[in-house]
Amino acid sequence: MPKMKSKRAAAKRFSLTGSGKVKYKKMNLRHILTKKDKKRKRNLRAAGILSEADARRMRKQMLPYG
């Protein structure tokens, strides 16, 4: 049986931490930044962690070898 392929779109957007959590970059930090306050932009810089329910599906389907 050939190797499974990971979904490339997901592999570019998500990554796994050492403990197996799924990490992603938060949205809304690309443009129209003047109306967003500093605190909001600062908090958007930090990486987000998917909830366990979503992470389980992501690890199984999208990132099979992650």
N, C-alpha and C positions, 0 to 999 in steps of 0.2 A: 504494500500500500504506500502511495507517495506521501510526502510530508504535507501537513495541512498548511494552507496559506493564511496569514493574518490579513484582516481587512486593512488595507493601506491607509485609508482615511482615518480610521481609528488609531492606528499605530502612530500617525503623525500628531494626533491631538491628545492622546493619553499616554501615560507611562506608569510603570509600577514602582512602588517604593520597596525597600528591603523587606518590610513586614507584609507585603502583598496588597497594600491599599492602592487604589487607582487615583493618580494625580492628574490634574488638568489645569490649563490656564483659564482664568475667569474672563468673561466677555465684558464688553462696554468700555474698553480702554483704547480704542483705535482712533476715533475722531469725535468731533463735537465735545471737546474736553473743557471748553471755557465755562459752560454752565454747570459742570460737576464740581463739587467742592473738594478741597485738598484731602480731607479725611476719606472720602469715598474713593478717590483715585489711589490713595495710598493703600487702602484695604483691597482694592482690585489687583494690585501688583502681586500680592501673595498667591501662591498656588492653592487651588481648591482640592478637596478630597471628596470623591463620590461617596454617596450613601452606600451602605453595605448591600442593599437590594440591587441597586444599579451596578455596583462593582462586581457582584457575582455574575451577572449577565455579561458584562464587558469582558471579564477575564475568560469566560467560557467561549463566547462566540467571536468576539472581535480580536482578542489577543491570545490565541491558543498557546503560544510558546513564550508568553511574557513573564 
